[in-house]
């Protein structure tokens, strides 16, 4: 399989639309005359922005014009989170070889939002009657696996931190599995307070929602 090298500007995919409903995405597009099948590539929007070079991407799905008519489009389940990119390549055949029509205009690509996974967190602080320290118990409940570098906790003296820069930042040392993750307790001063934040809000806020329990 390779990209077609000849002038195939008349065989491009256009008018791509998407509709997301209950974790399913339906794609529709205008088929060029003479094209009976396409290959559909699905990936994250971040990876799609890097391009594929001169070699077609792997992991594509073949979809025929008859299937499209029967299903009134292409319907795909969204098991991912964040932004997902679909690219549709017109498929040609030449001497028994499969050729794909590469479009530099991006008209054969659409980006959809697969939604955010929720990360619930709880923080409990306990202090002895006359102690100078208090014990903090934290728990993370995740809907999907979450890497350790997505979250951090911040300690501040005299009040709750307003952001990750508002105090001393501490990284987590282990990834979070789906379900409830109870972290080892930590000791802090009696006037200290702890909160949990994204390490990069603009980046990870596209994929996760941080919710206090």
C-alpha positions in Angstrom: 0.0 0.0 0.0 1.3 3.4 -0.9 0.1 6.9 -1.9 -0.8 7.6 -5.5 1.8 9.6 -7.2 -0.1 10.7 -10.3 -2.5 13.7 -10.4 -5.7 12.4 -8.7 -7.1 15.8 -7.7 -10.6 14.7 -8.9 -10.6 11.7 -6.5 -10.5 13.5 -3.2 -12.8 13.2 -0.2 -14.8 16.4 0.6 -17.6 17.6 2.9 -16.7 15.5 5.9 -19.1 15.9 8.8 -19.2 14.3 12.2 -21.9 13.7 14.8 -21.2 12.4 18.3 -24.0 10.7 20.3 -23.6 8.5 23.4 -20.0 7.6 22.8 -20.5 6.9 19.1 -19.3 9.0 16.3 -21.0 9.0 12.9 -19.0 10.3 9.9 -20.4 11.3 6.5 -18.6 12.6 3.4 -19.0 13.2 -0.3 -17.6 10.3 -2.4 -15.7 11.1 -5.6 -17.0 9.4 -8.7 -15.4 6.1 -9.4 -14.2 5.4 -5.8 -15.8 2.3 -4.3 -13.9 2.1 -1.0 -11.9 4.2 1.4 -9.4 3.6 4.2 -10.2 5.4 7.5 -7.4 6.2 9.9 -8.2 7.0 13.6 -5.7 8.6 16.0 -5.4 11.3 18.6 -5.5 14.9 17.3 -2.0 15.4 18.7 -0.5 12.6 16.7 -2.5 13.5 13.5 -0.9 17.0 13.6 2.5 15.4 13.3 1.7 14.0 9.8 2.5 10.6 8.4 5.3 11.4 5.9 5.5 9.5 2.7 4.2 6.2 4.1 0.5 5.6 4.8 -0.3 5.1 8.5 -0.9 1.7 9.9 -4.0 0.4 11.6 -6.5 1.8 9.0 -10.0 0.3 8.4 -11.3 -0.5 4.9 -14.8 0.7 4.3 -16.8 0.3 1.1 -19.3 2.5 -0.6 -22.0 -0.2 -0.1 -21.3 -0.3 3.6 -21.6 3.4 3.7 -25.0 3.4 1.9 -26.3 0.6 4.1 -25.3 2.3 7.4 -26.0 5.9 6.2 -22.4 6.8 7.0 -19.6 5.3 9.1 -20.3 4.7 12.8 -17.5 4.2 15.3 -17.4 3.7 19.0 -15.3 6.3 21.0 -13.4 4.5 23.6 -10.8 7.2 23.8 -10.7 10.5 25.7 -9.9 14.0 24.5 -9.7 15.0 20.8 -9.8 12.2 18.2 -8.9 12.7 14.5 -10.4 10.7 11.6 -8.7 10.9 8.2 -10.5 9.3 5.2 -8.4 8.2 2.2 -9.9 7.4 -1.2 -8.8 3.9 -2.3 -7.6 3.1 -5.8 -6.3 -0.1 -7.4 -3.6 -0.3 -9.9 -2.0 -3.5 -11.2 -3.2 -5.4 -8.1 -1.7 -2.7 -5.8 -3.7 -0.6 -3.3 -3.2 3.2 -3.7 -4.4 5.9 -1.4 -5.2 9.5 -2.4 -3.3 11.8 -0.1 -4.9 15.2 0.5 -2.7 18.1 1.7 -5.7 20.4 2.1 -7.0 18.5 5.1 -10.5 18.4 3.7 -10.6 14.6 4.3 -9.9 15.0 8.0 -12.2 15.8 10.9 -11.5 16.2 14.7 -14.1 15.3 17.3 -14.2 15.4 21.0 -14.5 12.0 22.7 -15.2 13.7 26.1 -13.2 13.8 29.3 -12.5 11.1 31.8 -13.3 12.0 35.4 -10.7 11.9 38.1 -12.2 12.1 41.6 -10.0 13.0 44.6 -10.4 13.1 48.3 -8.2 14.6 51.0 -8.7 14.0 54.7 -6.6 15.7 57.3 -6.3 14.4 60.9 -4.5 16.0 63.8 -3.9 14.8 67.3 -5.2 16.9 70.1 -1.8 18.4 71.1 0.2 17.4 68.0 2.4 19.8 66.0 1.7 17.8 62.8 -1.3 16.3 61.1 -1.7 13.3 58.8 -3.1 13.7 55.3 -4.9 10.8 53.6 -5.4 11.2 49.8 -7.2 8.9 47.4 -7.6 9.1 43.6 -10.5 7.4 41.9 -10.0 7.3 38.1 -12.3 6.2 35.3 -9.3 5.3 33.1 -5.6 4.7 33.7 -3.8 8.0 34.6 -0.1 8.5 34.4 1.7 9.8 37.5 2.8 13.0 35.8 -0.7 14.2 35.1 -1.3 15.1 38.8 0.6 16.7 41.6 -0.2 17.9 45.1 0.7 21.3 46.6 1.3 22.1 50.2 0.8 25.6 51.6 1.2 27.1 55.0 -1.6 29.1 56.5 -4.3 28.3 53.9 -5.4 26.1 51.0 -3.3 26.5 47.8 -5.1 28.4 45.0 -3.0 26.8 42.2 0.0 24.6 41.6 2.3 27.6 42.0 0.8 28.7 45.3 2.9 26.6 47.6 5.4 23.7 47.4 4.7 21.3 44.6 5.2 17.5 45.0 5.0 14.9 42.3 3.3 11.6 42.6 5.5 8.5 42.4 3.1 6.0 40.9 0.6 5.7 38.1 -3.1 5.5 38.9 -5.1 2.5 37.9 -8.8 2.6 37.0 -10.8 2.6 40.2 -9.9 3.8 43.7 -6.2 4.4 44.5 -5.5 5.0 48.2 -2.1 6.8 48.7 0.3 6.3 51.6 -0.4 8.9 54.3 1.9 11.9 54.6 2.7 14.1 57.6 2.5 17.9 57.3 2.6 20.8 59.8 -0.5 21.7 61.7 -0.9 24.9 59.8 -0.3 23.4 56.4 -2.9 22.5 53.8 -2.8 20.3 50.7 -4.6 20.3 47.4 -4.4 18.3 44.2 -3.9 19.9 40.7 -3.1 19.0 37.1 0.6 19.5 36.4 -0.4 21.1 33.1 -4.0 22.4 33.2 -4.4 23.5 29.6 -2.9 20.2 28.3 -4.5 17.6 30.6 -7.8 19.6 31.0 -8.6 18.4 27.4 -8.6 14.8 28.5 -9.6 14.8 32.2 -12.0 16.5 34.6 -10.7 16.8 38.2 -13.6 16.4 40.6 -13.4 16.6 44.5 -15.3 13.9 46.3 
